[in-house]
Amino acid sequence: MLRHVVMFKARPMPAAEKETGILRLKDAIDALQTEVPQVKFLQTGINFNTYPQAFDLVLISDFETEEDLEKYRNHPQHQKVMDVISEFIEKVHVVDFWL
């Protein structure tokens, strides 16, 4: 099993706008669980930590193979999520590893 972990950090913006954007992104990512058949597990979490270096949202997802992860990345629904990310996310960190 392959684990795919992604952390998202929003651009500087007013708190209300940031909260709305993070919730919108979380909902879009959560929908991938049912829209992309290669996803075996998917969980998102919104950070409550206020440290400046902290990220705002995390995605943890599992796939059986690297090919399945690649199909997920290229899936049209994932591409729509990428559009949401490009609107207000400043940094993305990714780690993929085998369980």
N, C-alpha and C positions, 0 to 999 in steps of 0.2 A: 504494500500500500504506500502511496506517495502522499505526503502532506504538503500543502501549498498554503503558506502564511503570508499575508499582505497587510502592511500597516499604512494608513493614510493620514496625512497632516494637511489641514485646510490652510489656505492663504489667510493672512491677517484680514479680519473683517469684523463688523459688529457682532456681538454675541448672539443676538436673535437670528441674524442671517446665517451665521455659522451653524447654529442648532438646526435650523430648517434644512440647510444643505446636507448636513451629516445624516439627519433622519431620512431624507430623500435618497441619499446614496445607500444607506443601510437597507431600506425597503427594496431598492433596485437589485442589490446584491442578493438579499434573501430570496427574491423571486427566482434566482438562477437555480435554486435547489430543485424546483419542479420543472423548469424550462429546459435544462440541459441534462440529458440522460446520463452523461458520463460522471456527473457529480454523485459521489457515494455518501458524502457527509459535508455539511456546510453550516458554519456558525459565524455570526458577527457579534461584535461587542463595541459599545460606545465607551470611551475612556472617561473616567471621572477625575483622574489625576491632573493637577493643575501645574505641574512642573513645566517650565518653558520647553524642555526637550521632549516632552511627551507627545505622542501621536494621538489623533482624535478617534480613529476607528480601526478595528482589526477584523480581518477575515481569516478564518481557518477552514480549509476544505481538504477533502481526501479524494484521491483518484486511484484507480487500480494500476494504471500504466502511464508512462510519459506521453504516449500517443493519446490517451484519454485527456490528459491535461492540455495537450496541444489542440485537440478538438474543442475543448471548453474555451480556450483562448480565442479561437477563430469562430466560435458560434455567434450568429447574428445577435442574440440576446446579450451576450457578453460585450459585443461591440457597442451596443446601446449604453451599457453601464460605463464603458470607457468614455463615451460622450459626456456623461454626467461627471465623471472624474475630472475631465479636462476643464469643466466649467469653474471649479473652485478649489481643487486639490493642488497644493504646492509641492508636496513630497510624497513619494511612494517607496517603501522598502519591501522587498520580496525575499523569502527564503523558501526553497523547495528541498525536501529531504525524504529519504525512505524510512518508513516505520519498521 
